[in-house]
Amino acid sequence: MLILTRKKNESIQIGDDIEIKVLGIEGDQVKLGIEAPKSVEIHRKEIYLDIKEQNNEAANISLDVLRILKDSNKN
């Protein structure tokens, strides 16, 4: 893990297209601004993990449905 120290209004550049800027610091919270292409999805980690879990559940249900359909076609 790379660890960087930034102050308010300082940025971190990721590649040519992504900039993360510290907009404010209040107590134990840091407000970040992120500039990135619209094609790059940006989520808070807890939201990202929830989306990933929901996608996995949907994929498992789809596999179950395919198995049922396959088995019903055998009869």
Buried (B, 14 or more C-beta within 10 A) or exposed (E): EEEEEBEEEEEBEEEEEBBBBBEEEEEEEEEEEEEBEEEEEEEEEEEEEEEEEEEEEEEEEEEEEEEEEEEEEEE
